[in-house]
């Protein structure tokens, strides 16, 4: 990412009046966040830019390992890669001729996917090249998604007191005590939203309990002075609850260690 990149986050707040606060990130800030996310998702390695995780029925592509389904596939998790492509389409990003926001994953099975990867099929190579050359746009999408996360969460909450509580927690993580933007706090919010979602999708629940950004903010310890640590510890608790509630056949316990390592980067 060698060019100057600005992320505009229009953070709409639900209160007595509706207003927006724009946040601009410098190239240094944008690069820091993008590289941290890519390190978390794919160890910063090209071989993980187009990937299919063990135990999953979908591919994970791009620096954010955005979920992408094959034709006819349904899943409880939010399919994010078409959202990324729609975001790019609106901004006139050039894509391979066969690829757009309505295109399903070209490979129906993990075996077919890995065969295409092994043989470096035309579509696989074009997809990889596209993802490799649009990292700034993928980062911008994640920032855009975060900009919509707060109003989306507040809209899902009926209780005005809880709305205010969630809003306060959100800004405690994002800002320093003097009100300036905390670069690491912004990374935390952006990374977790990309990692486990906003927490508003009803299908992203096990036994009726979610694990997204909303649930993490809701369960932060108000007595912990380090708000980034409070966020990380709450996230560990929410993901531990997810593992406990998950269907045994998914074997989600195997992800606990890696998830916790990722969450420790939020404050250590």
N, C-alpha and C positions, 0 to 999 in steps of 0.2 A: 504494500500500500504506500506508494511513493508520492501520490498526489495529496494535496490538502483535502481533508474530508470533514465535513460538518454534519453532525446529527442534529436535527431539530426535533425535540421532544415536546409535543403539545400536551401538557399535562392538565387535562380538564378536571376541575374540582367541583364536587357537588356540595354546596353550602347554601347560604341564603341567596347568593348570587353565583352565576356561572362565569368563570374566567379561566384564562389559559396562561401558563408561564412557559416561555420558550427557553430551552437550554441548549447552548451551542458548545460542542466539544471541539477542541483543537485536534490537529493531526496526531499529536503525541497521545492525547487521551484516547482517541479513537483506536489507534494502533494498540495501545495497552490493553484495552478491553477486548478487542478482536482476537489478539494473540492469546490472552488468558482463556477465552472461551474455546478457541481451537485447540489449545493445549489440553483442556479438560475433556473435550469430546473425542479428539483423535490424536492426542499426544503430539500435535503439530506435524504429523507425518502424512505425506501424500497418499500412502497406501490406504489410509483410513478415510480419505475424502469421499469415496463411494464405497459404502460398506453395508454388510448385512450381519447384524449381531446374532450370536448364538441364542437360541430359545425365542427368537422373535419371528413374526410372520410378515415382516415388511423391511424395506431397505432404509438406511439412515445415510443421508447425503449432505455434503457441504460442511462448512466450518462449524455449523451448529448441529450437525447430525440431524437434519430435519427429516421427519418421518414421511415416507412416500409409499403408498399402497399400489399393488398391481390391480388390474381391472377386476371389478366385482368384489374386491376384498372389503370387509367391514371389520371395524376394530373399535374398542372403547376409547382409544387414545386419539387425540386430535391430529389430523393429517396436516402437517405444516408446510411441506415443500410446495404444494400448489399455491399456498398463500405467498410464499417467497417469490414464485414466478409471476403471480398476479401483480405483486408490488413492483417487480422489474418491468413488466409490460407497461404499467402506467408511466414509467420513466423512460421508455423507449430503448431498453437494453436489448441488444441484438442476441438472438438465441439460435441454436441449430434449427433447421427447417422443421424437423419432426417434433420439436419441444415447445409446449406452451402450458398455460396454467390448467388446462383441461386434460393434459396427457397423463395417462396412468403409467406406473412403473412398467417399463418394457418387458421385464422378466417375471413370469408367474411364480417361479419357485426359487428357493435359495440355490438349488443346484444349477438352474439355468443362468442365474445371476453370476455365479462363480465361474461357470464355463465361459461366459462372455468376458469376464475379467481376465481369465487365463489366456484366452485367445486374442484378447484386445480387439474385440469386435468394433465395427465402425461406430455404433451407437454408444458403446461404453467409452471409447476414446473421446468422442465428441462431448459426452456428458462430463467426463473428467476435466477436459480442457475448459469447458464452460464454467465449471465450478472453481477451477484453479484461477481463472482470469476475472472472476466476479466477486472476489472476497470482500472488497469494499461495499458492494451492493448488498451482499448477504449481511454484513455488519449493520448497514443502514436499516435493513429490514428488522433486525433484532431490536434496534433502538426504537423504530417505529412501533413495534409490537409492545415494547415497554410503555411507550407514550399512551397507548390505549388501555393498558392494564389497570391503572388506578380507576378511571371512570367505569370500566367494565366491572371491577370488583365492587365499587360503591353501588352500582346499579343492581347488583345481585343481593344487596343487603337492605332489608326493610327498616331496621331499627336505626334511627338517626344517631343515637349515641354510639352504636357500633360503627357506623359509617365514619364518625369523627375519630374514633379509636384507631381504625385501620389507616385512615389518612395520616394521622400523627405518626404511627409506626413506620409508614412508608417514607415519610420525610425525615424521620430520625435516622434511618439507614442511609438515605441519599445525601443528607447534608451534614456538614460540620456544625459545631455549636454556634459558630458565628454566622451561620446561614449560607455559607459558600458550599459549592458542590464538592462532596467527598468522592474523589475519583474511584476509590476502592469500593465505596458504598454503591456507587452507580453500577460498577461491574457486578457486584453481588446481586442487585435487583435484576439486571439484564440477564445475567447468567442463569439465575434460578428460574426466571420466567421462561427462558428458552429450554432449560433442563427439564422442568416438571410442570410447566404451564401456569396459567393464572389462578387455577383452582376454582373456576366458575363453571366448567363443563360438567353437567350432571353425570355423564357416562364415565368420567374419570374419577370413579369412586370404587372402593372395595367396602362392602357391608355398609354403604351409605356414608363413608368417611373419605374425604379427599386429602391431598398431600401437596397442593399447589401453593402459589405465592400467598393467596388469601389465607389459607390455613396456617402457614408459617407466621405471617404477621399477627394473626389472631392469638397465637400461643407463645409469643415472645415473652420472656421473663421481664416484667417491668422494673425489677430490682437490680438487674444486671447493668452496671454503668457502661460497659463496652457494648454498644448496640449492635455492632457487627458480630460479636461473639454471641449475643442473645439471639440474633437471627440464625446463626449457624447451628446453635444448640437446639433451637426450635425446629429447624429443618431436619436435623438428625432424628428428633422425636417423631416428626410427622412421617418420615420415611421408614422409621422403625415400625410405626403403626401400620403403614402400608404393607410392609413385609409380613407382619403378623396376620393381617386381614387377607392377604393375597391367596388365590387358589394354589394349593400345594404343587400342582403340576407345573406351575410356572417357575418354581425354584428360585424365587427372588432373593433368598438369603445370600446367594452367591454374589450379589451386587453390593451388599452392605459395606464391605471394606472399601471398595472403590468409591462409593458414594460419600462415605465419611471422609476419605482423603480429599475429595473435591471440596466438601463443605469446610474443611479446615483451612483451605486457601482463602476463605472469606475473611478471616481475622488473624491468623497466625503469620 
